[in-house]
Amino acid sequence: MTRTRTISALAYLQSRPLTPFASVLLQIVVVCVSWSERRRTRIALADLDDHMLDDVGLTRREALEEARRPFWQY
């Protein structure tokens, strides 16, 4: 049921042009969500054990360097 509502909401939004204010607000939300995702994945990367890091092809040092980066940096 939730998936159907989400798809319906997305279809509705795609069929209507956004006002300039709504467009800017949407861009801000997208940036905030991206930052949040980046922060969560970097925290998770720092928590991986050596075996899991080996599986993804990273050393402990590389993982910690990436985890220390600020969330706003790629």
Secondary structure as GFF3:
##gff-version 3
##sequence-region A 1 74
A	DSSP	alpha_helix	2	15	.	.	.	ID=ss1
A	DSSP	alpha_helix	20	47	.	.	.	ID=ss2
A	DSSP	alpha_helix	50	56	.	.	.	ID=ss3
A	DSSP	alpha_helix	60	68	.	.	.	ID=ss4
###
